[in-house]
Amino acid sequence: MSGLATASDRVARVPNAVPSWGSGPEGTNGGSGIVNVASVPQRSPFRYPGGKTWLVPHIRRWLKSRPRRPQELIEPFAGGAIVGLTAAFEDLVQFVTLVEKDDDVAAVWQSILHPHQGRWLAERIVGFELTPESVRRELGTPRCKLSLRERAFKTLLRNRVQRGGILAAGSGLMKEGENGRGLASRWYPETLRRRIEAIMAIRRKLAFRHDDGMRAIEENVANPEVAFFVDPPYTVAGRRLYTYSETDHPALFRMMARVAGDFLMTYDNTAEIRRLANRHGFEMRLVPMKSTHHAEMTELLIGRDLGWIEAVHRIAVLGTTAPWAEGRGRAGPTAAPAEAGLPFPGRRRSP
C-alpha cells in the first residue's frame, strides 16, 4: 500500500504507519495475498459475522513459529471458534480452551462438547424439515421453555436463516438468500452433522468456558505456556453484529501487555486501536481479507513480536517445518518467498 512502511520494518510509533502483509502463505489468492477461504477446512458449525476462516493459514504459521508447541491456546472471544478448532484438529497446540460470554453461542458449544447432547443436536439438525412455518415456530419458542440442547438448536437455526448469520437482536430472516433459495440457502444439515461429529471426536483436546473472556486471560496472565488468540468484537460494527459488543479495549491492551505467553490479536483497522497498540509497544501488520459481501478490506494483526512473518521466508528457504514438529510428520516447506511477497529472507528487522 502506498505510503506504508515495508513489511520488514518494526512498526514505528506512528499511528498511520502500519506495514501491509502483501501476499500471504498457502491458501492465498496469487499476488493479492487474500486467502481463498475455499482452501481452508471449514470446522465450525457457525457462519459467523467477523469469522476468521480467512486467517487460518496465518494462524498455522504463527503457532508453528513458536520454539515449542504451546501447551494451551485460549480463545477468549470464541464465537464461531475457527481458530481454536483449527489448532485442535491440526495438533498445533496440546489443548484448546474456548471462552464465550453469549448465552446462546455458549449453549451450542456446551452441547457439542457433551457426548450425549452433541449427538442429539446433530440428529435434530438432520431431522428438521425446514419451511418458513417451521422456522418461525422454532424461533418463536420462548427461551425459558427450552433445554440447553434445544437452545443450541435454535441458535444454530437462527445463525443459518438470519441475514449474515447475525445473532444480535433485530436481525431479520433472509429473503432471497443464495441463488434465490431463501431460508434454505445456508441450511446444510448433513454438513452440520459432520462438523459436529468431527468436533465431538476430538473433544478431549477441547474445553469450553461460559465466561467473560477478559477474566480467562487474567487467570492465565502469568503462564508462559499459554498462547492467546484475541479477537474481540469490532470497535465499529460490533453493536450491530453481536449481543455482547461492549469491550474495554484499553483495559484489554493493558492486560495483554502483562501476559507471559505469546498472543495474537485481530482488530478492525482504526486510529483508536493503532494508538493503543503503539502505546504498549506492540507490532502491527495489515492483512488483506474479503468481507461477507466480497469487498476487499484489511484487518489489523497485533502482537508483541510479529517477526514470525519474516521468519516464514527462512523456513521456506531451509525447507524445514516448525521447530517442535521435527520428526512428527507435520506439513512440509512453506510457500516460497517469491510467492509470499514478503521481504528477502534473512533481512533483519529495524531495531
N, C-alpha and C positions, 0 to 999 in steps of 0.2 A: 504494500500500500504506500502511495507516495507520501513523503514527509515523515515516515515512521522509521524508527531505528531498525537496524538489521537484527535478525533472529539470534545472532551470536552475541549480542551485547547484553550485559546485565541491565535490567531496566533502571534507567536513571530516575532520580526522584522528580520526574517531570510528569504531571498528571496525564498529559495527552500523548506522551511518547511511549507507546506500547508496541513491542515487537509483534509482527504478524507471523504466525506459523504457517508459511505458504503452503507447499504441498505436503501432505502428511504421509503416514505409514500405510501399510497394506490396507486395502478396503477403501482407499480414497479414489476420487474421480480424476484421473490423469493429472494435469498440471494445476487444476483448480484447488486441490487439497480438500475438497468437500467429500466427506465419507459417503459412500454408497451404502445406505442402510440395508439394502437387499443382500449385501455380502456379509452382514453381521447376524449371527444366530439370534432369533427372537425368543427370549426366555420368559418374559413377563406376561402374565395374563391381562395386564392393563394396557390400554392405549392412553398414554399419559401426556397432558399438555406440559411441555418443558422436559419431556423424557430424554434420556441421554444415550439412546441406541447409537447415535452418530459418533459418540465419544469413545465407544468401546475399543477400537484399535489403539487409541492413545492411552487408555487405561491399562491395556495389556503392557504397553511399553513402559509406562510409569512403574508398575508393580514389578516387572521383570528387571528393571534397572536397579532395584534395591540390592545391596550387598548380600542380604539374607532375606529369604522369604518371610514376610510379616506373619507373626503368629495369628493376628486377627485384623480384619478390616471392619471398621464400624461405619455404617452409612446412616448418619443421624437424622437425615430428612429423606427417608427411603422412597416414599411414593411408589412408583412402579418398580423400583429396586433393580433396574437392569444392570447397574454396575456391581452391586453385591452378588447378584445371581451369576453374572459372568465370572467373577472372581472365584465363586464356589465351584461352578461347573468346570472351569478350566484349571482348578487347583493352583491358582495364583497366590492364595494365602491359605493358612491352615484352617481358619474358621472365620465365619462372617456373622456379624450382628446387625440386623436391620432394626431401625427405630423409626416409629411413625406416631404422630400425635392424633391425626384424624381418626375418629372413631370408626367410620365406615371402611376406610382403607385398612385399618388395623384388623377389623373383623375378617377381611379376606386373608391376610397373612396368618392370622391365628388359626383360621380354619384349614388352610392349605397345609400348614406345618403340623397339624394334628392328624394322626394316621387314619382315624375313622371319619372325622368331619371333612377332611380333604377328599376322601373317596366319595362321600355323599355329594359334595359340591360338584365334582366332575360329572357324576351321573345326573345330577339335577340339571346341569347345563345341556347335556346332550338330549335329555328327555323333554326339554322345554319346547313347546310349539310356539314360535314367535309370530304373533299377529299384533296389529295395533291395539286390539281389545285386550289381549293377554298382557301386553306390556303395560298398558295403563292400569290394569288391575293389580299387577305386581308392584308397580311403582307407587300406587295409591295406598298400599297397606301401611298403616302407621308403624313406626319403628318399635314402639312399645309392645307390639304384638308379635315381634319376630325373635326367633332364637338367634344365636351368634351365627350359625351357618346359613340361616335364611337371610340374615342381614348381609352376609358375604355375597350370596347370590344376587340379591337386589342391587348391591353396589356394583358388581361386575356387569349386570344388565344395564344399569344406568350409564356406566362408563362406555358401554358399547353402542347405546342407542341415542345418547345425547350429543349435541353438536361438539365436535372436537374432543370428545371424551371428558369434557369438563364436568366435575362433580359438585362444584360450588353452587350454592342456591341461586336460582334464577336462570340456570342453563336450560334451554328448551330441547325438545326432541328433534332429531334430524328429519328433514322433509324429503329432499331429493336423494341425498346420500350419494354413494359412489355408483357411477353408471346408472343412475336413476333407480337403484334398488331400495331406496328408502331406508326404513329402520333395519332391514336385514343386511345392509351393505357392509357392516362391521361385525356382524354376528357370525362367528365361525366356531360352532360348538365342538366339532371334533378336534380342531386345532387347540382350543382352550383346554379340552380334556387332556390332550397330550402334554401341554405345557404344565398343567397342574400335576399330573402324574410324574413328570420328569423332576419337578421340584420336590415332590414327596420322596422320590427315590434318593435324593441327596440331603434330606432334612437333618441328618446327623451333623452336617457341616454348617448348619444354619441355626440361628436363634433369632427370635423376634421379641422386641420390647414395645409395648404400647405406652409411650412415654414422650416427654419433651426431649428433643434432640440435643439441646444445649446441656441438659442435665447429664445425658450419657457421655458427652465429651468431657465435661468437668470431672466425672468419676474416673476417667481414664487419662487425664491430662498428664500424669507423671509416668505413664507406662511407655517405655521406648519401643516395645514390641508391637504396639498397636498403630496401624495406619488409619487415616480418616479420609473418606471421600465426602466432601461437604457441598451439598447442592441445595441451598435454601430457596424459599420461594422468591421469584423475581421481584426486584425492588419496584418495577414499574407496573407490570401487569398482574402481579400476584393476587391482588384483591379480587380480580375478575376470574382468576383461574382456580384458586384454592380456597377451601373452607377456612384453614388456618394460614393466613398470609402475613400476619404481623411478625416480624423478626427484628430483634435489637441487633442490627448489623454492627455497630461499633463495639458492642459487648462481645459479639461473636468473633470479631477480628482480634480483640484483646485476648480472648480465650485461646484462639489458635496460635497466637504468639507465644503462649506458655506451654503448648503440648510438647512432650519429649519425643514423640514419634513423628513420622512423616505425615504429610497431608497434601491433598489436592482439593482446591475449591473451584467451583464454576459459578459465574455470575453473568448477568447482562452487563454490557459494556457501558457504564455510566460514570460521569465525573465523580459522583459521591463515592462509588466503590474504588475507583482508581486512587482517590485521595486516601482512603482508608488503607489500601494496600501499600501505598508509598509511605504512609505514616509509620507502618510497622516493618518497613524494610523488606516486604515480600516482593517476589518477582512476578511478572505478568507476561502472558502471551495471548494474542488474539488468535482464535481458531475459527476457520470458516465452517458454516453449517447452513442447513436449509430449514426454514420454518415448516409447520404443517401445511402451509399454503404454497410451499416450494419457493418462497422468497429467499434469496441468498442473504445471509446475515453473518455476523461474527459474534462469538461469545468469548468471555474472558476466562482464561485459566490462571489461577493464582496459587503460588506455593512458596515455601521457604527457599527452595533451590530447584529451579527448573533446568538444571544442567543436563538432565537425562534427555532432553530434547536434542541437544547436540550429540550426546553420547550414543544416540541412535546410529549415527554415522560410523563411529568407531566400531560398534558391534557389527554393523553391516560389512565393513572392510575386513575385519578379522574373521568374520564368518562364525561368530560364537553365539551362544544362547545366553540367557540370564545367568549371572554367576552362580546362583543357588540351584540352577536347573541342570548343571553339568551331569551327564550320565543318567538323567531321569527321563529321557525320551521326549523332551519338550520341543517346541517349534524350532525350526532351523533358522538360518540367517534372515535378518530383516531386509526390508526393501533397500535397494542400492541408493547411495547418497544422491546420485543424479536424479533418481526418480523422486526422492523425498523432497528435493528443492530446498534443503537446509544448508547451513554454512559448510565449507570444506572440512572434511574430517580432520580432527586434531587442532582446529583453530581454538585458541584459548578465549575464554570469556574475558571481558574487561573487568578489572578489579573493582 
